[in-house]
Structures are given as C-alpha cells and as structure tokens.
C-alpha cells in the first residue's frame, strides 16, 4: 500500500502528540510534595480535570497552592491556608523572577495581527516572541484569573453557599448572563462559573463575599498585582467589565505564571463543559449547561494547561494560556485582537510554531 506524504498540519499535530507522551491529558506530577493528599496531576485539558479539582477543593486539609513550577525561574511561595478554614491568618508571599532576560533567546519566526503579544519560554523565562508587550492595555475578563487567585488565597470554605444579589448584575458595562438574582451555588461552583464560562455575576459575588467585603477584595487584587511585580497593572473591578483593568502583556505573563501554582485554577480553566444545578427559591431550580469560552480548550487539539479569554470593546479579543509543546512549557498572552478569528488565528500560529521550534 502506497504511503501518502503527511501534510504540514498532520506533521505538527504528530509532533505535539509526541511531546505530550502516550496520552494527551497526562501532565506534570506536583513537584516536591510529601503530602499524600497532593498526588493529583496537573491538568493539560484532560477529562479528569474537573474531578481532580473537586477532590482538591473539598479536602479539609488541602492547600490552595501547590509548588509546581519545577524550578523554572524562581517563584517563592508561602501558603498553608486550607479551603475549610476562613480564620487562617497565614499570608502568601510571591517573588516571581526569571533566570533569563527578555529578548535573549531564539525568537519564533511568526507575525501576529493582535495589538499586543508576549510568548515566554517558561523553562528559561526568556521571551521568544513579543509585540508591544510593555504597553498597558485593557485586559477584559483575563481579570478573572487574578480574581480566582485572591479568592483561593483567602482559604475560604469552598462548600459555602453563595446567593446572587441584584448588585452582582450591576457593573461598569451591561453584559449578558444566564444567571439570575437569587441563584444559589457554592463558592467552588461560582469559581468554576467565573473561570470556565466567564460569568460576571459569579465573579462579582465572589468579591462581595470576601472577608471585609467588596472593597477589601479590590485592595487585595491590586496588592497581589504589586507583589507579583505587575507594575503596569490596575484592577478596578473583579470581572473585567471595567475598562480601567489594564496590564501589559509581559505583566500578564507574570500573573499566568503565578496562577500555575494553583491546582484549582489549572483544573477549572481547562474544564471543557459542566452542567450546573442551580437552586433559586423564587424562580425554581434548573440545570445550567455551560461550556468553556476557549475554542482551543473545547476542541482539545492543543495541550492547554491554563486558559482564560476576555472581551470588551476597549480591550478587543484577548486570551492568556499556558501550554507545553516539545516538552517545553510556554506562556502565551494575546491582547487586542480585532476579531475572534484574529485571536484564535494568532494563538494557533504561535502554538504551531512552538511545535516546530528548535529545543536544543
């Protein structure tokens, strides 16, 4: 039988598959853990993503943060908070730096159409592609990654029920939502709603139910940004509907890198779909069938370890993600695409170029 030559797309897909090993959903083992409760694998879009996240969340002695960067750069983390305790006063300290210098490694030979792009080799911390990466731009719902980290840092009980109030639907902009005032979900489900489906009322309710209230939550978001060295960043609301929420692509790389230390963010942001059972005393109970806002996560063709999309008019179409291709981790930030097609076109262009990139 005559063997047909592989197309370029087939060759790239094969290289990505080989870089992931025998199963695409298999990923890194949590590094340096002696806790038997911390044996969950890191997610790369696998089918076990959500169930592992729920296991992590509902264990009373589970930590919100795992040290998982395997020594790539330095991310110093101190955190012993647990999900089941809201009275834990231990703090989280971050010092995110890189061993490499931006712009000193081999650049991937691509051209992008989005307004601002940064691609970082997460093993060396070096930039391998950047376009206006130092300019602060609106980030839209990319904001919710920071929202999730602040929620998890607080060590709150993830099983606690939260009820959406009318104020959760009021924001800097009008935005569509399938949630309703009076809907009741636990904190874990609200977080999944915010990360996977990008529901704005869910993010707002998480901030409102933070110790000290909404204003304390906003102070914590901006304080955390400073702790991470995000000097161009400002957060005016927890949803991303506020056009004042800005950061440069390089600073968002730091945020995604920090988010990689949270198992729950990895699991939830790469969950493809989930059927929520929503309770509501006034309008009755219902099932909310939700899918991930990222076409790349839903499709499953690429290894995605963290993902978050965003859009408001001022920001354009945005996405941040972590991937691992040719056994090398990378962080990708895309801001200001003028259409969804441009955003995903740039993302696929980068991912395909990483698959053929020299790795020695």
Buried (B, 14 or more C-beta within 10 A) or exposed (E): EEEEEEEEEEBBBEBBBEBBEEEBBBBBBBEEBEEEEBEBBBBBBBEBBBEBBBBBBBBEEBBBBBBBBBEBBEBEBEBEBBBBBEEBEEEBEBEBEBEBEBEEBEBBEBEBBBBBBBBBBBBBBBBBBBBBBEBBBBBBBBBBBBBBBBBBBBBBBBBBEBBBBEEBBEBBBEBEBBBBBBBBBBBBBBBBBBBBBBBBBBBBBBBBBBEEEBEBBBEBBBEBBEBBBBEBBBBBBBBBBBBEBBBBBBBBBBBBBBBBBBBBBBBBBBBBEBEBEBEBEEEEEBEBEBBBBBBBBEEBBBBBBBBBBBBBEBBBBBBBBBBBBBEBBBBBBBBBBEEBEBBBBBBBBBBBBBBBBEEE
